[in-house]
Amino acid sequence: MNLISIPAFQDNYIWVLADDKDRCIIVDPGEAAPVMKAIEENGWQPQAILLTHHHNDHVGGVPALRAKFPHLEVYGPQETQNKGTTRIVEEGQNVLILEWEFSVFATPGHTSGHICFYSFPYLFCGDTMFSGGCGRLFEGTPEQMYQSFQKINALPAETIICCAHEYTLANMKFALSILPEDPAIQDYYHKVKELRAKKLNTLPVILKNERQINLFLRTDDIDLINKINQETKMQQPEQRFAWLRSKKDNF
């Protein structure tokens, strides 16, 4: 299967999985026009849409796509029931589309009903995790997002993380401000800076690499704990996660 990213809006990515028969699955189509264009150019036959949460920049293209392809099933969490979803899915369910089987797990934090779809090696995580960062907490709590990150971190190291936004450079600037001497963060920041200067994508990313450079996955890291202890003592990783998110919100 082939993984393709379609740019949308200012910094969104709409993800597409296509097989060797040109059948495809579309993930979080925030707008229809770029997807329609890619379908026409590649001769794809859309089979289904997967939605991770209800925000318009992830679901806005669903009505037009279903008008064009009425057979499309749209899988999404309860919070997307009025966004064009035809099949509500939730934690623990498996979705079989053609030869692809996706595990569904709940990842609240960005929204209260946010979900991820996982079919090894691909994880479609919406606005839960970004390279070097995590989603804003619009509806959930830091504790919920921490637990969502633990679910992602439990996946195989080779998991390919398909984030929905090109936020990597900003996230790495933040990470560098927290741990400026960290060699992995320094190296990745410079790599990302070069890619973005050439207007190249930084996504998708590999989980084993995120474990090195994403501070939100490093809440038990001694360097991060020492940094936080310069300001305040926090015993629990959930508290350190909340501290990081608060710092990022104000960065």
Secondary structure, 3 states (H helix, E strand, C coil): CEEEEEEECCCEEEEEEECCCCEEEEECCCCCHHHHHHHHHHCCEEEEEECCCCCHHHHCCHHHHHHHCCCCEEEECHHHCCCCCCEECCCCCEEEECCEEEEEEECCCCCCCCEEEEECCEEECCCCEECCEECCCCCCCHHHHHHHHHHHHCCCCCCEEECCECCHHHHHHHHHHHCCCCHHHHHHHHHHHHHHHCCCCCCCEEHHHHHHHCHHHCCCCHHHHHHHHCCCCCCCHHHHHHHHHHHHHCC
